[in-house]
């Protein structure tokens, strides 16, 4: 019995707030793939009770692009005790605060370089794979553009429970 308690994960309490202008799907990331959790419109929030080490991913519903949560593409939960300690250290909470609290996690659109933004603009013209091959750009950019097109198609055509986004993110190293 003591052995089982030793491996129990600590609780974690978060408020995921969508600070982007996009509608975002919230996924819990497991070893077997992404599990759909909820959908957040712009400025909506979701209170989540989870466990330390659980990882969360946020995906733009329209095009499959991943968004940041506290500056990361994958948000890994800390225990409420660790979050409490960090909040006290940074002066956000008084030292006398002892009970669990819910940390705000802001979901934002990541800062991309000009190349990435240009490729998004081209992708959003609904360019075909065949037309990508005709573009006079480096082969590596053609490849990245095809990946972006495929990810957008997947996000638009498949339901929330399908696991194809998980496969695409693994194949493309979580870039889009």
N, C-alpha and C positions, 0 to 999 in steps of 0.2 A: 504494500500500500504506500509506503513512504517513497518508494522508487517511482511510482506513478505521479505523485505530487511534485517530485523534483523536476520533472520534465514538462510540467504544465506551463503554458505560455501566459504571460501577464496580459490583462485587459488593456485596450487602447481605445480612446474616445476622440473622434475627430468630427469636424464640420467641414465638408467639402463644399466650397463656394465657387461657382462658375463665374469668374470675373472676365471671361472672354465674351465676344459678341456672337459666338457660335453655340448651337445645341450640341451637347456632349454626352456620349454614352460612358457610363462608369462601369469598369470591369475589375473584378478581383482576379489577380493573376495567380494561378496554381501551377504545379509542375505539369499537369496534363493540358493546360491551356487557359484561355481567358474565359471567365464566367461572368455573363451579363448580370449587373446588379441594379442599375437604375439609369434614367435619362434626366439630364438637367438642362433646362433652358438657360439663356443668358441671365445672370444675376440670381438664379435660384441656388439654394443650398440643400445639402443632405447631411443629416446627422447619422454617423456610422459608429456602431460599437463593434470593434474588431479585436485582433490580438497582435501583440508585438511580432515583428518580422513578416506580417502579411503585407503583400505588395498590391498596389492599386494602379490602374492604368486608365487614362482618360482620352477618348477618341472623338474627333469631330465627326458628327453624324453624316454631314454632306460629302466629305471627301476622304475620310479614313485617316487624316493626319492626326498624329498624337499631340496632345497638349501637355504643358508642364503643370506639375503640382509642386508647389514650393520650389520651383526651379529645376525639377527633374522630370524626365519622361516616365520614370517608374517611381512611385511613392512608396517607401517602405515604412511601415508603422513602428513607432517606439511604444514602449509601455507607458501608461499614464504617469507612472512614478518618474520615469526618465524625463518626460515632457514637463512635468511639474518642476523637477530639479532645474531643467534648462530655462524655464520661465522665471524661476526665482533668481538664477544666476544673471539673467539679462535684465532684471528689474521689472519684468512685466507683472509679477505677482509678489505680494508681501511674503516675508519669511514665515509668517504665522499660518499661511494657507496650507491646509493638510489634506483636504478631500480631493477626490479625482476631479479633473476639469477637462473640458472638451477644447482641443486645440483647433484653431481655424487654419485650414489649408486652402490656399488660393489656387484655382485652376486658371491658367493664363495661356495665351498664345505665345509660343517661343519666339525669340529673336532669331530670324534666319538671315543668312547672307544674301546678297543680291542675286547670285546664281540660283539659289534655291527658290527665291521669290519669282524670278523670271520663268523658271521651269513650272512653277505652280500656275502662272498666268497662261503659259502655253498649254499645259494640261487642261485647264479650265475652258479652252476653246473646243474641247472634245475632239482633239486630234487623234487620228487612227495610228495604229502601230506602223502601218505601211508608210504613212506620211512622216512619222518620226525618223524612219530610215533615210528619208530624202533631205532632212535638215542638215545643213552644213555646220555641224557642231561635232566636237570630239565624241568618239564612240562611247566613252565612259558616261558622258552626259546623256547620250541617246539611251543607254542602258538604265540610268537613273530615272529618266523621263518615263520609260516603259513601266518601271516599277511603280511610279507615282500614278500612272493611268490605271494600272491593275488594282492598286489599293483603293483608288476612288471608285472603280466599278464594283469592287467587292463591298465597300461600305454602302453603296446605293442599292445593290441588287439583293443582298442577302439579309436574312433576319438576324436579330440580336443574338440568338442562341447558336448560330452556326460558328464553327471554329476556324473558318478560313482566315480571318484576320490574325489569329494566333500564328498560323502557318506562315502568312506573309511577313509578319513582324520578325519571325525567326529567320526566314530566308534573307530578308533585307536588313538584318542587324538593327532592327528597331529605328530606322532612320526616318520613316515617314509617318 
